[in-house]
Amino acid sequence: MDTRFLESFIIVIEHGSLAEAARQLGITPAAVAQRIRALEDEIGCTLMQRTGRTVKPTEHGLAIIENSRSIITSVKDLRAVAALDEPVGKLRLGAISSVVSGILPTSLKLFFERFPDIELHIIPGASSELHNRVQDGSLDAAFIAEPPFDIPKTCRWCTFRSEPLVVLAHAGIVSNDPAEILRGNPFIRYDRNHWGGRLADTCLRRWGIWPHERLELDSLEAIAIMVSQGIGVSLVPDWAPPWPAGIDLRKIGLPRPAPCRNVGMLWQNHSPRRRLVERLLQVLAERHAPSDAKAL
């Protein structure tokens, strides 16, 4: 079976149009229709039906679509493994929001220029969720905060940025004492479902500070905006810029050594797309010198 026929079938189903599938594939609608007919002849079932200008899958078409996607993914994996000189394939990369806006943009232009045949699919999420998805194989790698537990031995970890905790305060607060600021003002907490939020909570408990909590948010950008509006103060990792535009706040460092959120990349040792991950690491290391790389 020609996998191009399966790929054409999937694209037609996703877009509901032969014409749009033709544009995506760079061929004529007649050529797409010919591929679908050839696939139907080989399978022995009608896979699509027209409804006006749209195309919908038949019951037989719905029955094979997920297996078709799996076959296409497997073929791309084979190409990725076999391509020794010019890596090709799809790389599924998870990333926390501060990485999507901070670390990745400065590297992706160079990455795509150097490896134009690698398709990158970025999935946003929280560190704990993305960590688990690397573990179950639904992600090839993930940019996350370093877990508060040992990295599994099946994985590798590379730290690209250490972000010390800082107190965020409105510009009108003149004190430079982080403990005084945290004790004396309403507190906006970084969500404890995030590992960075748990780190901040641990720091507060160690200092014996029980702030007057006003809000708990899972977005660092939203916390910065709230602090800028004078709603409260916060304790967060000093994440990679850009920060929200137009904010009016102060960052007050903690006494050294300040607790840090380490941000890096996690990937499986024996992933079929390991070579694609290594190409991404190669570019990232040029732009953001890694502080360590552990095989655990």
C-alpha positions in Angstrom: 0.0 0.0 0.0 1.3 3.4 -0.9 1.3 5.5 2.3 0.6 8.6 0.2 -2.9 7.3 -0.3 -3.4 7.0 3.4 -2.0 10.5 4.0 -4.3 11.9 1.4 -7.2 10.2 3.0 -6.4 11.6 6.4 -6.0 15.2 5.1 -9.3 15.0 3.2 -11.1 13.8 6.3 -9.5 16.5 8.5 -10.4 19.3 6.0 -13.6 17.9 4.6 -12.6 19.0 1.1 -10.7 17.5 -1.8 -9.8 21.0 -3.0 -8.3 21.9 0.4 -6.4 18.6 0.6 -5.0 19.2 -2.8 -3.7 22.6 -1.7 -2.1 21.0 1.4 -0.5 18.3 -0.7 0.5 20.5 -3.7 -1.4 18.4 -6.2 -4.7 18.7 -8.1 -8.1 17.7 -6.7 -8.3 15.1 -9.4 -5.1 13.5 -8.3 -6.4 13.4 -4.7 -9.6 11.8 -5.8 -7.6 9.2 -7.8 -5.5 8.4 -4.7 -8.7 7.9 -2.6 -10.2 5.6 -5.3 -7.0 3.6 -5.4 -7.1 3.2 -1.6 -10.8 2.2 -1.7 -10.0 -0.4 -4.4 -7.2 -1.9 -2.3 -9.2 -2.0 1.0 -12.4 -3.0 -0.8 -14.7 -0.5 0.9 -16.1 3.0 0.1 -14.3 5.3 2.5 -15.9 8.7 1.7 -19.1 10.2 0.6 -19.9 13.7 -0.8 -22.4 16.0 0.9 -22.7 19.1 -1.2 -19.2 20.6 -1.5 -17.9 18.7 1.6 -16.6 15.2 1.9 -17.3 13.1 4.9 -16.1 9.6 5.9 -18.3 6.6 5.6 -18.7 4.2 8.5 -15.8 2.2 6.9 -13.7 5.4 6.7 -14.3 6.2 10.3 -13.3 2.7 11.3 -9.8 3.0 9.8 -8.8 6.6 10.4 -7.0 6.1 13.7 -5.1 3.1 12.4 -4.2 5.1 9.3 -2.8 7.9 11.4 -0.7 5.2 13.4 0.7 3.8 10.1 1.7 7.2 8.9 3.4 8.0 12.2 5.2 4.7 12.2 6.5 5.3 8.7 7.8 8.7 9.7 9.5 7.1 12.7 11.2 4.6 10.3 12.4 7.5 8.2 13.7 9.3 11.3 15.7 6.2 12.3 17.0 5.5 8.9 18.0 9.1 7.9 21.6 9.3 8.9 22.6 12.4 7.1 19.4 14.5 6.7 17.1 13.9 9.7 13.4 13.9 8.9 10.2 13.3 10.8 7.8 14.8 13.3 9.0 15.8 16.8 6.4 16.2 19.5 7.7 18.6 22.1 5.9 19.7 25.2 6.7 23.1 26.8 5.6 25.2 29.7 4.4 28.7 28.8 7.5 30.6 29.9 9.7 28.4 27.6 7.3 28.8 24.6 7.7 32.6 24.9 11.2 32.8 26.3 13.7 30.1 25.4 12.3 28.6 22.2 11.8 31.6 19.9 15.4 32.6 19.8 16.4 29.1 18.6 13.6 27.8 16.4 14.5 30.0 13.3 18.0 28.5 13.3 16.6 25.0 13.9 14.2 25.1 10.9 16.9 26.7 8.7 19.3 23.9 9.6 16.8 21.0 9.6 14.0 21.9 7.3 12.6 18.3 7.1 11.9 18.1 10.8 8.3 18.9 11.7 8.0 20.3 15.2 4.7 20.1 17.1 4.7 22.0 20.4 2.2 21.0 23.0 1.7 23.4 26.0 1.1 22.2 29.5 2.2 22.1 33.1 5.5 20.5 34.0 3.9 17.5 35.9 1.6 16.7 33.0 4.3 17.0 30.3 6.7 14.9 32.4 4.1 12.1 32.5 3.6 12.4 28.7 7.3 11.9 28.1 7.2 8.9 30.3 4.2 7.3 28.4 5.7 8.1 25.0 3.0 10.5 23.8 5.7 13.2 23.8 9.2 12.8 22.5 10.6 15.5 24.8 9.5 18.3 27.0 10.7 21.6 28.3 9.7 21.6 32.0 10.7 22.7 35.4 13.0 20.1 37.0 10.9 17.6 39.0 11.1 17.6 42.8 12.1 13.9 42.6 14.7 11.8 40.8 14.6 11.7 37.0 13.7 8.2 35.8 16.6 6.1 34.7 15.0 5.7 31.3 15.3 9.4 30.6 17.9 12.1 30.2 17.7 15.7 31.5 19.5 18.9 30.5 19.2 22.1 32.4 19.2 25.3 30.3 18.2 27.9 32.8 18.2 28.4 36.6 15.6 30.8 37.8 16.0 32.1 41.4 12.8 33.0 43.3 12.2 36.7 43.5 9.6 38.8 45.3 7.4 40.8 43.0 6.0 44.1 44.5 4.3 47.1 43.1 6.6 50.0 42.4 5.1 52.0 45.2 6.4 49.6 47.8 9.7 51.0 49.0 11.0 48.2 51.3 13.9 46.1 50.1 13.3 43.4 52.7 11.6 40.4 51.0 10.3 38.9 54.3 8.9 42.2 55.4 7.2 42.7 52.0 5.7 39.2 52.1 4.4 39.5 55.7 3.0 43.0 55.3 1.0 42.8 52.0 -1.8 40.7 50.5 -0.2 37.7 48.7 -0.8 36.4 45.2 0.3 32.8 45.3 1.8 30.9 42.3 -0.4 27.8 42.0 1.0 24.9 44.1 -0.1 22.4 41.3 3.0 23.8 39.5 6.4 22.7 40.7 7.6 26.3 40.8 4.6 27.1 43.0 5.5 24.3 45.4 9.1 25.6 45.5 7.8 29.0 46.6 5.5 27.5 49.2 8.4 25.5 50.6 10.5 28.7 50.8 7.7 30.5 52.7 7.3 27.6 55.2 11.1 27.5 55.8 11.1 31.2 56.6 8.0 30.8 58.8 6.0 33.2 56.7 2.2 32.7 56.5 1.1 35.5 54.2 -2.4 37.0 53.9 -3.4 35.1 50.7 -5.6 36.9 48.3 -5.3 34.9 45.1 -3.8 31.7 43.7 -3.0 31.8 40.0 -1.4 29.3 37.6 -0.1 32.0 35.1 3.2 33.8 35.9 2.2 36.5 33.4 -1.1 37.1 35.1 0.6 37.3 38.5 2.9 40.0 37.2 0.0 42.0 35.9 -1.9 41.7 39.2 1.1 42.8 41.2 1.6 45.8 38.8 -2.0 46.8 39.5 -1.3 46.9 43.3 -3.5 43.9 44.1 -0.8 42.1 46.1 2.8 40.8 46.1 4.1 37.5 45.0 7.0 35.0 45.2 7.8 33.5 41.8 10.7 32.2 39.7 12.5 34.9 37.7 11.4 33.5 34.4 12.9 34.2 31.0 11.7 37.4 29.2 9.6 38.7 27.6 7.5 39.8 30.6 4.1 41.5 30.0 4.4 44.9 28.5 3.7 48.1 30.4 3.9 46.6 33.9 5.1 48.7 36.8 6.7 46.5 39.5 9.9 45.7 41.3 11.8 42.5 41.6 13.5 41.9 45.0 16.0 39.2 45.2 16.1 36.7 48.2 19.2 36.2 50.4 21.8 34.0 48.8 21.6 31.2 48.0 18.1 31.8 46.7 16.0 28.7 45.9 15.9 28.2 42.1 13.5 26.6 39.6 15.7 24.8 37.0 14.2 24.7 33.5 15.4 22.2 31.0 14.5 19.4 28.6 13.5 15.8 29.5 13.6 13.0 26.9 13.7 9.3 26.7 17.0 7.5 26.1 15.6 5.1 23.5 12.9 7.1 21.7 12.7 6.3 18.0 13.0 10.1 17.5 16.1 10.5 19.8 18.2 11.7 16.9 15.7 14.5 16.2 15.8 15.5 19.8 19.6 15.6 19.6 19.4 18.0 16.7 17.1 20.3 18.7 19.5 20.1 21.6 22.4 20.9 19.3 20.8 24.2 18.3 19.6 25.1 21.8 23.1 24.5 23.2 24.4 27.1 20.8 21.9 29.7 21.9 21.5 28.8 25.6 24.5 27.1 27.0 23.3 24.1 29.1 24.5 24.0 32.7 24.4 20.2 32.8 23.2 17.1 31.1 22.4 14.0 33.1 21.7 10.5 32.0 19.9 9.0 34.9 
